[in-house]
Amino acid sequence: MRRYEARREGRFLPGYRLAQALARRACLRLKGPSNLGILLTHRCNFRCAFCRLPDLPTAEMSTGDVVRVIEEFHKLGAVRLGLSGGEPLLRDDLGEITARAAEMNYVVSVNTNGWFLEEKFEAVRQADVIVFSLDGPPDVHDRSRGAGACERLFAGLDRAQRAGKRLAAIVVVTALNLDRLRETLQSVARFGARAYLQPVTACDISGELPANLRPEPSAFRREIQAIVADRRRLPLASSPAFLKHLLRYPDFSNGINCLAGRDFVYVTPDGHLTPCHVSFLSHEQPSILAIGGVAQGLRSLRRRACSGCAISPYVEQNLLAMHDAGSMWHAAKTFLG
């Protein structure tokens, strides 16, 4: 009965649409990236210590440019679209962009810090998944984001939950919240969500991290080991294989064949194409707007040599592409359950 009710409420609809899109991709033998991420803006209302995006140039594609990029990627076989920033709800056209993507049968996720989620909920109504940032229990989250940040986030999540939206959390693990991860996961469970753990990482987005943010390696590994041992009782979206990967912290040079630039790509706010959005400042990449479109941009894209990372969506996507059985089963349960 519960399964029937969930289906009637549209709970499984994104999974069905994803299956349809993948079938279309296979039948038409489309070889472009299957996963597209667009950073709609660098602007953000917060100044988190582990992110310097708000300090980067603010040039942004127009609504028409974003829609054209999405259309061209769709023709090449893209089936999943992640819209992020910065804070994407600062763009007045987010609702129009998500609506156009839904018309193309993309499975759409929107990443937000939640500050504007309640008042601008209509802009994300047609997204399949709302991914929110949670830095810890309310006191920890507010210490990181500012007074009232957690209250506003929870109000937005209540609004989204009432509307039946699928929710997922990104928990950036730092020295400031390492010993309170279980409390954080309890907050995630309150909204029927699951959490992706993301160790704080020095990269193009973060710049040089303050020393007080970096977890002590042995303490980090102990906490992850405890979570792995108890993972069946915790609201985790991170796969068992990814959690095992985290036990390598802080050395992730593990030989995983990274598909950045092939199976997944990102577009910066001003229209540049990059294999992954954590290294987009490292060298010049093609501008889709200047080079003549997505297909030409993909041909000109340069992939960066990488010694490994623990960026959750990249590692999880690579594990799926490697047909890791545990990751595939976990993804199916997380997405459809």
Phi, psi and omega per residue, in radians:
M1 nan -0.810 3.133
R2 -1.047 -0.678 -3.128
R3 -1.151 -0.699 3.117
Y4 -1.106 -0.796 -3.140
E5 -1.060 -0.713 3.140
A6 -1.098 -0.726 -3.138
R7 -1.145 -0.723 -3.110
R8 -1.110 -0.588 3.131
E9 -1.397 -0.002 3.112
G10 1.527 0.210 -3.075
R11 -1.073 -0.609 -3.087
F12 -1.667 -0.039 -3.042
L13 -0.984 -0.786 3.124
P14 -1.005 -0.676 3.121
G15 -1.128 -0.723 3.104
Y16 -1.131 -0.735 -3.126
R17 -1.172 -0.655 3.097
L18 -1.108 -0.739 3.109
A19 -1.070 -0.728 3.106
Q20 -1.087 -0.772 -3.121
A21 -1.127 -0.716 3.117
L22 -1.153 -0.636 3.097
A23 -1.140 -0.719 3.093
R24 -1.080 -0.760 -3.139
R25 -1.047 -0.770 -3.128
A26 -1.183 -0.767 -3.099
C27 -1.114 -0.687 -3.122
L28 -1.521 -0.035 -3.137
R29 0.944 0.794 3.138
L30 -1.381 2.336 -2.977
K31 -2.000 0.072 3.119
G32 -1.280 3.087 3.113
P33 -1.011 2.467 3.106
S34 -1.535 -0.375 -3.098
N35 -2.116 2.202 -3.127
L36 -2.099 2.287 3.021
G37 -2.058 2.347 3.099
I38 -2.161 2.109 2.981
L39 -1.456 1.825 -3.035
L40 -1.279 -0.449 -3.098
T41 -2.802 2.686 2.952
H42 -1.613 -0.213 -3.094
R43 -1.149 2.530 3.094
C44 -2.716 2.581 3.109
N45 -1.467 -0.120 3.092
F46 -1.946 2.867 3.038
R47 -2.281 1.316 -3.107
C48 -1.271 2.514 -3.055
A49 -1.142 -0.390 -3.107
F50 -1.763 0.297 -3.121
C51 -2.535 2.234 3.111
R52 -1.977 0.240 -3.133
L53 -0.935 -0.724 -3.117
P54 -1.068 -0.285 -3.132
D55 -1.587 -0.072 -3.120
L56 -1.520 2.863 3.135
P57 -0.924 2.570 -2.971
T58 -1.854 0.152 3.120
A59 -1.016 2.367 -3.057
E60 -2.331 2.531 3.033
M61 -1.104 2.619 3.036
S62 -1.286 2.944 3.070
T63 -0.981 -0.805 -3.135
G64 -1.065 -0.696 3.127
D65 -1.137 -0.771 3.142
V66 -1.070 -0.803 -3.127
V67 -1.094 -0.705 3.133
R68 -1.115 -0.720 3.106
V69 -1.073 -0.775 3.140
I70 -1.092 -0.742 3.130
E71 -1.097 -0.760 -3.098
E72 -1.177 -0.693 3.078
F73 -1.135 -0.650 3.123
H74 -1.070 -0.723 3.126
K75 -1.111 -0.461 -3.137
L76 -1.572 -0.087 3.042
G77 2.043 0.103 3.121
A78 -1.175 2.401 -3.096
V79 -2.147 -0.377 -3.140
R80 -2.139 2.429 -3.101
L81 -2.282 2.158 3.055
G82 -1.913 2.166 3.128
L83 -1.893 2.167 -3.067
S84 -2.560 -2.893 3.133
G85 -2.679 -2.440 0.326
G86 0.738 -2.844 3.103
E87 -1.931 1.828 -3.036
P88 -1.112 -0.412 3.127
L89 -1.250 -0.088 3.002
L90 -1.340 -0.232 3.069
R91 -1.555 2.225 -3.108
D92 -1.223 -0.273 -3.078
D93 -1.753 0.211 -3.090
L94 -1.029 -0.736 3.131
G95 -1.061 -0.716 3.114
E96 -1.143 -0.705 -3.128
I97 -1.151 -0.793 3.136
T98 -1.130 -0.646 3.125
A99 -1.130 -0.754 3.138
R100 -1.147 -0.684 3.118
A101 -1.136 -0.693 3.116
A102 -1.110 -0.652 3.101
E103 -1.074 -0.523 3.122
M104 -1.499 0.056 3.089
N105 1.282 0.363 2.976
Y106 -1.146 2.603 2.844
V107 -1.579 2.025 -2.922
V108 -1.924 2.293 2.980
S109 -2.087 2.581 3.083
V110 -2.186 2.205 3.103
N111 -1.677 2.225 -3.091
T112 -2.484 2.680 3.018
N113 -1.475 -0.135 3.001
G114 1.551 -0.131 -3.076
W115 -1.054 -0.671 -3.096
F116 -1.798 0.123 -2.952
L117 -1.105 -0.736 -3.113
E118 -1.171 -0.840 -3.055
E119 -1.320 -0.401 -3.124
K120 -2.031 0.541 -3.058
F121 -1.042 -0.587 -3.115
E122 -1.025 -0.458 -3.128
A123 -1.206 -0.366 -3.120
V124 -2.028 0.146 -3.082
R125 -1.013 -0.616 -3.081
Q126 -1.598 0.057 3.018
A127 -1.284 2.563 3.116
D128 -1.413 -0.604 -3.110
V129 -2.380 2.342 2.997
I130 -1.870 2.084 -3.133
V131 -1.813 2.121 -3.082
F132 -2.017 2.662 3.112
S133 -1.613 2.308 3.064
L134 -2.382 2.103 -3.059
D135 -1.621 -0.091 -3.123
G136 2.663 -2.976 3.001
P137 -0.989 2.882 -3.030
P138 -0.838 -0.760 -3.098
D139 -1.167 -0.654 3.124
V140 -1.243 -0.763 -3.130
H141 -1.066 -0.783 -3.128
D142 -1.200 -0.560 3.087
R143 -1.111 -0.587 -3.134
S144 -1.427 -0.726 -2.979
R145 -1.809 -0.430 -3.089
G146 2.171 2.716 -3.094
A147 -1.013 2.327 3.099
G148 1.494 -0.068 -3.071
A149 -1.119 -0.740 -3.105
C150 -1.209 -0.696 3.130
E151 -1.059 -0.765 3.134
R152 -1.197 -0.691 3.084
L153 -1.040 -0.847 -3.098
F154 -1.128 -0.613 3.080
A155 -1.111 -0.714 3.098
G156 -1.162 -0.684 3.124
L157 -1.181 -0.639 3.043
D158 -1.039 -0.756 3.129
R159 -1.097 -0.785 -3.132
A160 -1.160 -0.693 -3.136
Q161 -1.143 -0.694 3.110
R162 -1.094 -0.548 3.132
A163 -1.448 0.000 3.089
G164 1.392 0.362 -3.117
K165 -1.353 2.535 3.024
R166 -1.359 2.316 -3.061
L167 -2.130 2.529 3.043
A168 -2.493 2.606 -3.110
A169 -1.982 2.545 2.911
I170 -1.902 2.076 3.116
V171 -1.920 1.868 3.084
V172 -1.364 2.022 -3.042
V173 -1.524 2.082 3.118
T174 -2.213 3.089 3.072
A175 -1.126 -0.357 -3.068
L176 -1.424 -0.345 -3.117
N177 -2.216 0.064 -3.050
L178 -0.982 -0.737 -3.068
D179 -1.454 0.083 -3.122
R180 -2.234 0.462 -3.113
L181 -1.133 -0.657 -3.130
R182 -1.142 -0.693 3.055
E183 -1.078 -0.698 3.129
T184 -1.085 -0.776 3.141
L185 -1.130 -0.549 3.053
Q186 -1.111 -0.671 3.079
S187 -1.131 -0.687 3.107
V188 -1.087 -0.776 -3.100
A189 -1.112 -0.496 -3.138
R190 -0.981 -0.506 -3.099
F191 -1.844 0.282 3.132
G192 1.179 0.410 -3.092
A193 -1.781 2.923 2.988
R194 -2.116 2.745 -3.002
A195 -2.029 2.413 2.940
Y196 -1.712 2.156 3.086
L197 -1.477 2.362 -3.101
Q198 -2.357 1.814 3.109
P199 -1.106 2.405 3.121
V200 -0.998 2.367 -2.951
T201 -2.346 2.309 3.022
A202 -1.339 2.121 -3.104
C203 -2.789 -3.004 -3.130
D204 -1.061 -0.576 -3.122
I205 -1.247 -0.721 -3.035
S206 -1.531 -0.478 -2.941
G207 1.214 -2.730 3.109
E208 -1.349 2.119 -3.064
L209 -1.338 2.467 3.001
P210 -1.050 2.477 -3.072
A211 -1.056 -0.547 -3.074
N212 -1.276 -0.131 3.118
L213 -1.593 -0.389 -3.021
R214 -1.377 2.093 3.094
P215 -1.129 2.537 3.036
E216 -1.182 2.235 -2.971
P217 -0.931 -0.821 -3.099
S218 -1.170 -0.629 3.096
A219 -1.173 -0.697 3.099
F220 -1.068 -0.835 -3.103
R221 -1.128 -0.657 3.102
R222 -1.086 -0.742 -3.120
E223 -1.174 -0.713 3.117
I224 -1.160 -0.676 3.084
Q225 -1.045 -0.709 3.119
A226 -1.152 -0.665 3.115
I227 -1.198 -0.713 3.100
V228 -1.040 -0.741 -3.120
A229 -1.136 -0.471 -3.061
D230 -1.999 0.268 -2.942
R231 -1.093 -0.502 -3.104
R232 -1.153 -0.358 -3.136
R233 -1.781 0.044 -3.079
L234 -1.942 2.578 -3.125
P235 -1.391 1.262 -3.065
L236 -1.817 2.318 2.960
A237 -1.623 -0.388 3.095
S238 -1.087 2.348 -3.102
S239 -1.306 2.774 3.068
P240 -0.991 -0.663 -3.137
A241 -1.154 -0.641 3.113
F242 -1.200 -0.722 3.113
L243 -1.077 -0.686 3.068
K244 -1.099 -0.681 3.102
H245 -1.040 -0.677 -3.116
L246 -1.119 -0.390 3.133
L247 -1.185 -0.158 3.061
R248 -1.411 -0.194 -3.049
Y249 -0.799 2.327 0.094
P250 -1.737 0.188 -3.106
D251 -1.802 1.902 -3.081
F252 -1.933 0.419 3.087
S253 -1.378 1.469 -2.936
N254 -1.999 -0.008 3.092
G255 1.419 0.152 3.055
I256 -1.143 2.275 3.132
N257 -1.276 1.856 -3.044
C258 -1.437 2.312 -3.108
L259 -1.733 0.241 3.098
A260 -1.018 2.270 -3.105
G261 1.607 -0.216 3.102
R262 -2.016 -1.111 -3.134
D263 -1.567 -0.435 3.058
F264 -2.421 2.484 -3.131
V265 -2.479 2.881 3.129
Y266 -2.273 2.660 3.077
V267 -2.110 2.263 -3.130
T268 -1.384 2.908 -3.085
P269 -0.969 -0.560 -3.114
D270 -1.635 0.124 3.002
G271 1.705 0.250 3.066
H272 -1.511 2.511 -3.136
L273 -1.652 2.418 -3.137
T274 -2.569 2.534 -3.139
P275 -1.049 -0.760 3.107
C276 -2.539 2.570 -3.001
H277 -1.436 0.086 3.057
V278 -1.643 -0.131 3.141
S279 -2.233 0.422 -3.019
F280 -1.318 -0.160 3.082
L281 -1.659 -0.095 -2.990
S282 -1.236 -0.598 3.099
H283 -2.762 2.842 -3.076
E284 -1.180 2.364 3.109
Q285 -2.179 2.802 -3.048
P286 -1.172 2.516 3.010
S287 -1.597 2.059 3.127
I288 -1.017 -0.659 -3.077
L289 -1.223 -0.561 -3.068
A290 -1.632 -0.427 -2.977
I291 -1.610 -0.206 3.086
G292 1.929 0.324 3.044
G293 2.054 3.078 -3.027
V294 -1.164 -0.795 -3.079
A295 -1.031 -0.787 3.122
Q296 -1.180 -0.645 3.105
G297 -1.078 -0.728 3.124
L298 -1.130 -0.634 3.108
R299 -1.183 -0.491 -3.104
S300 -1.636 -0.083 -3.052
L301 -1.187 2.343 3.097
R302 -1.868 2.190 3.113
R303 -1.520 2.451 -3.057
R304 -1.658 2.348 3.033
A305 -1.065 2.335 -3.029
C306 -2.335 2.406 -3.134
S307 -1.652 0.138 3.132
G308 1.956 2.690 3.140
C309 -2.665 3.106 3.072
A310 -2.225 0.554 3.070
I311 -1.294 2.007 -2.937
S312 -0.871 -0.970 -3.065
P313 -1.110 -0.560 -3.131
Y314 -1.221 -0.851 -3.116
V315 -1.122 -0.742 -3.139
E316 -1.094 -0.728 3.127
Q317 -1.140 -0.687 3.110
N318 -1.141 -0.691 3.115
L319 -1.111 -0.686 3.103
L320 -1.149 -0.736 -3.136
A321 -1.141 -0.481 3.082
M322 -1.411 0.035 -3.131
H323 1.016 0.670 3.033
D324 -1.135 2.032 -2.996
A325 -1.047 -0.755 -3.129
G326 -1.106 -0.711 3.136
S327 -1.175 -0.690 3.139
M328 -1.140 -0.754 3.127
W329 -1.154 -0.733 3.136
H330 -1.121 -0.741 3.131
A331 -1.074 -0.728 -3.139
A332 -1.109 -0.759 3.141
K333 -1.155 -0.715 -3.104
T334 -1.174 -0.708 -3.036
F335 -1.389 -0.594 -3.057
L336 -1.790 -0.292 -3.037
G337 -1.500 nan nan
